[in-house]
Amino acid sequence: ASDSEAGDWFGFSVDIEDDVIVVGAMFKNNGYTKNGKAYVFEKPASGWEDMTETCSLSGSSCYNYAYYGRAVGISDDCIIVSALGAEKVFLFEKPGEVWTEVSESAILTDANNDTYHGFGCDAGIDGNTVVVGNYRKDDEAGKLYVFEKPLSGWATMNETAVLSASDPNENDELGLSVSISGNCIVAGARYNGTVYSDEGAAYVFEKPGSVWVSMTETAKLTASNPSSISYFGDVVDINGDLILVGGINSNGCMGG
């Protein structure tokens, strides 16, 4: 970042698509205390080189401790940036041939938002769909919120559907990690326990038709060698038919 300072946490969140990288710095003092900032890098015509950002993106209503930049995502000509402290996700649309500083096109929020419930702890975007995790919802059992682009275009809105586990427990933290690819969403619940306490699990949701609806999971993924406090599901990613689930306290990552 061109304005980097100690304690910004630049790089806490990152995403890339084609020739564009977006990076979050959720502790950046951007006019307020730790309200955060996001940076966009576009590949120069001559190829990647050491550089500072092409532009930066800021949320319009992020004040003290908004933690804007906790999660970032990019798909096509859209970038999303979550503000965990403000419990909002900001969606930006590319204003022309290149990314420049621009105001958000939409602010995405939970229709039944409860303060300090973690909306925006992680978020993902693919095409016309955004998924947002809320790991603290319902006594930290956690839920996911899906937003689909309206026919009239992106606008400030509440969720299209809510996704939840069929076997929720307090403190599971479903949604602390989320990822989306096409018609599939995967989310981690690192404190869910089946064999051992807090071994973790990942939940897969498949779009049931032409639109997302509120539903429980299509499948639940667990490790073949579970251990107590392995945090399986601490990080997840999906691309096509491949899902990766990381357990920060496990013996490596799992794929399926």
Phi, psi and omega per residue, in radians:
A1 nan 2.529 -3.123
S2 -1.255 -0.345 -3.104
D3 -2.072 0.580 -3.048
S4 -1.129 2.474 3.081
E5 -2.450 2.731 3.105
A6 -1.021 2.367 3.092
G7 1.557 0.055 -3.140
D8 -1.210 -0.534 -3.014
W9 1.105 0.687 3.019
F10 -1.063 2.195 -3.110
G11 1.739 0.030 3.085
F12 -1.053 -0.618 3.068
S13 -2.284 2.464 3.133
V14 -2.552 2.670 2.989
D15 -2.684 2.729 -3.105
I16 -2.491 2.481 2.960
E17 -2.546 2.174 -3.128
D18 0.918 -2.049 -3.040
D19 -1.791 0.365 -3.101
V20 -2.234 2.328 3.077
I21 -2.098 2.406 3.038
V22 -2.125 2.391 -3.040
V23 -2.300 2.357 3.092
G24 -1.767 2.544 3.051
A25 -2.314 1.450 -2.895
M26 -1.282 -0.253 3.116
F27 -1.785 0.179 3.122
K28 -1.113 2.329 3.035
N29 -1.476 1.591 -3.039
N30 -1.841 1.160 -3.085
G31 1.583 -0.405 3.078
Y32 -2.392 2.980 -3.099
T33 -1.299 2.034 3.058
K34 0.880 0.719 3.064
N35 -1.474 -0.364 2.955
G36 1.633 2.927 -3.085
K37 -2.771 2.701 3.068
A38 -2.193 2.556 -3.053
Y39 -2.190 2.423 3.132
V40 -1.988 2.325 3.119
F41 -2.137 2.176 3.075
E42 -1.944 2.411 -3.109
K43 -1.081 2.170 3.089
P44 -1.143 2.765 -3.123
A45 -1.017 -0.522 -3.123
S46 -1.479 -0.053 -3.127
G47 1.917 2.900 -3.124
W48 -1.069 2.477 3.118
E49 -2.651 2.880 3.051
D50 -1.036 2.248 -3.004
M51 -2.802 2.871 2.934
T52 -1.741 3.139 -2.975
E53 -1.129 2.657 2.984
T54 -1.266 -0.714 3.067
C55 -2.819 2.941 3.041
S56 -2.125 2.710 -3.123
L57 -2.187 2.293 3.134
S58 -2.191 2.545 3.081
G59 -1.375 2.567 -3.035
S60 -1.341 -0.321 -3.057
S61 -2.329 0.822 3.140
C62 -1.964 1.963 -3.076
Y63 -1.952 -2.600 -3.071
N64 -0.985 2.296 3.061
Y65 1.005 0.688 3.059
A66 -1.354 -0.449 -3.122
Y67 0.946 0.731 3.057
Y68 -1.163 2.231 -3.035
G69 1.860 0.054 3.076
R70 -0.984 -0.735 3.072
A71 -2.365 2.501 3.073
V72 -2.349 2.733 3.085
G73 -2.742 2.668 3.122
I74 -2.419 2.415 3.066
S75 -2.682 2.224 -3.094
D76 0.966 -2.123 -3.113
D77 -1.899 0.506 3.136
C78 -2.162 2.463 3.036
I79 -2.181 2.375 3.015
I80 -1.995 2.535 3.088
V81 -2.398 2.185 3.129
S82 -1.637 2.597 3.059
A83 -2.119 1.667 -3.008
L84 -1.060 -0.751 -3.109
G85 -1.198 -0.525 3.122
A86 -1.590 -0.169 -3.118
E87 0.957 0.909 3.122
K88 -2.482 2.727 2.984
V89 -2.166 2.267 -3.096
F90 -1.801 2.337 -3.134
L91 -2.021 2.220 -3.124
F92 -2.028 2.443 3.076
E93 -1.950 2.394 -3.115
K94 -1.000 2.187 -3.006
P95 -1.428 -0.165 -3.118
G96 -3.006 -2.496 -3.123
E97 -1.235 -0.503 -3.139
V98 -2.294 2.788 3.078
W99 -1.298 2.300 3.008
T100 -2.355 2.929 3.117
E101 -1.046 2.254 -3.043
V102 -2.611 2.652 3.063
S103 -1.384 2.743 -3.121
E104 -1.135 2.591 3.048
S105 -1.480 -0.462 -3.076
A106 -2.716 2.650 2.979
I107 -2.073 2.181 -3.091
L108 -1.809 2.261 -3.111
T109 -2.436 2.820 3.067
D110 -1.381 2.256 -3.112
A111 -1.054 -0.545 3.139
N112 -1.984 0.784 -3.036
N113 -1.042 2.255 3.047
D114 -2.031 2.247 -3.070
T115 -0.982 2.456 3.099
Y116 1.140 0.577 3.086
H117 -1.855 0.135 2.913
G118 1.482 0.320 3.105
F119 -1.122 2.147 -3.118
G120 1.746 0.180 3.087
C121 -1.058 -0.551 2.980
D122 -2.657 2.766 -3.118
A123 -2.762 2.681 3.112
G124 -2.526 2.734 3.123
I125 -2.417 2.450 3.006
D126 -2.571 2.023 -3.112
G127 1.070 -2.110 -3.071
N128 -1.733 0.311 -3.090
T129 -2.226 2.350 3.069
V130 -2.079 2.401 3.033
V131 -2.126 2.396 -3.101
V132 -2.240 2.307 3.089
G133 -1.573 2.563 3.039
N134 -2.359 1.515 -2.968
Y135 -1.257 -0.241 -3.090
R136 -1.766 -0.011 -3.095
K137 -1.147 2.489 3.094
D138 0.968 1.106 3.131
D139 0.982 0.690 3.077
E140 1.153 0.327 2.936
A141 -1.160 -0.674 3.046
G142 1.596 2.627 3.082
K143 -2.590 2.905 3.085
L144 -2.081 2.562 -3.128
Y145 -2.141 2.216 -3.097
V146 -1.892 2.341 3.114
F147 -2.146 2.178 3.096
E148 -1.938 2.427 -3.090
K149 -1.081 2.175 3.092
P150 -1.151 2.760 3.134
L151 -1.032 -0.514 -3.127
S152 -1.455 -0.052 -3.139
G153 1.888 2.895 -3.122
W154 -1.075 2.398 3.099
A155 -2.679 2.802 3.098
T156 -0.967 2.251 -2.993
M157 -2.796 2.909 2.955
N158 -1.704 3.071 -3.004
E159 -1.150 2.686 3.014
T160 -1.436 -0.659 -3.077
A161 -2.675 2.751 3.084
V162 -2.077 2.260 3.130
L163 -1.911 2.400 -3.114
S164 -2.518 2.876 3.116
A165 -1.391 2.593 3.099
S166 -1.359 -0.272 -3.104
D167 -2.237 0.952 -3.032
P168 -1.188 2.507 3.037
N169 -2.304 2.638 3.047
E170 -0.982 2.415 3.051
N171 1.274 0.223 3.074
D172 -1.130 -0.590 -3.118
E173 1.098 0.754 3.000
L174 -1.075 2.288 3.119
G175 1.736 -0.050 3.054
L176 -1.060 -0.531 3.025
S177 -2.277 2.389 3.121
V178 -2.492 2.727 3.043
S179 -2.722 2.646 -3.125
I180 -2.385 2.458 3.042
S181 -2.552 2.012 -3.130
G182 1.037 -2.126 -3.083
N183 -1.730 0.298 -3.130
C184 -2.137 2.454 3.055
I185 -2.195 2.409 3.039
V186 -2.184 2.489 -3.135
A187 -2.474 2.494 3.126
G188 -1.635 2.590 3.032
A189 -2.314 1.448 -2.905
R190 -1.185 -0.251 3.140
Y191 -1.890 0.148 3.086
N192 -1.247 2.373 -3.109
G193 -2.215 2.354 3.062
T194 -2.075 -1.004 3.093
V195 -1.543 -0.847 3.128
Y196 -2.094 2.797 3.075
S197 -1.190 2.300 3.020
D198 1.099 0.582 3.104
E199 -1.344 -0.529 3.090
G200 1.676 2.771 3.126
A201 -2.754 2.885 3.033
A202 -2.208 2.478 -3.091
Y203 -2.010 2.351 -3.132
V204 -1.943 2.322 3.123
F205 -2.149 2.249 3.094
E206 -1.953 2.343 -3.136
K207 -1.011 2.162 -2.983
P208 -1.416 -0.178 -3.113
G209 -2.962 -2.451 -3.102
S210 -1.351 -0.343 3.128
V211 -2.391 2.729 3.055
W212 -1.322 2.475 3.056
V213 -2.282 2.804 3.097
S214 -1.116 2.312 -3.004
M215 -2.867 2.958 2.979
T216 -1.758 3.130 -2.965
E217 -1.168 2.688 2.988
T218 -1.420 -0.639 -3.120
A219 -2.667 2.698 3.067
K220 -2.108 2.262 -3.106
L221 -1.884 2.349 3.087
T222 -2.344 2.861 3.127
A223 -1.366 2.570 3.123
S224 -1.340 -0.305 3.132
N225 -2.213 1.111 -3.041
P226 -1.137 2.622 3.060
S227 -2.485 2.777 -3.132
S228 -1.155 2.386 3.096
I229 0.959 0.776 3.084
S230 -1.537 -0.265 3.104
Y231 1.008 0.646 3.038
F232 -1.060 2.156 -3.047
G233 1.827 0.036 3.109
D234 -1.041 -0.615 3.016
V235 -2.369 2.531 3.095
V236 -2.439 2.726 3.019
D237 -2.667 2.621 3.115
I238 -2.432 2.452 3.062
N239 -2.577 1.911 -3.099
G240 1.086 -2.119 -3.099
D241 -1.683 0.179 -3.102
L242 -1.973 2.252 3.055
I243 -2.072 2.333 3.027
L244 -2.004 2.350 3.131
V245 -2.221 2.173 3.121
G246 -1.795 2.495 3.028
G247 -2.129 1.878 -2.970
I248 -1.084 -0.410 -3.139
N249 -1.995 0.325 3.105
S250 -1.688 -3.134 3.068
N251 -1.591 1.090 3.109
G252 1.799 -3.036 -3.122
C253 -1.723 2.788 3.140
M254 -2.051 2.513 3.072
G255 -2.198 2.670 3.138
G256 -2.775 nan nan
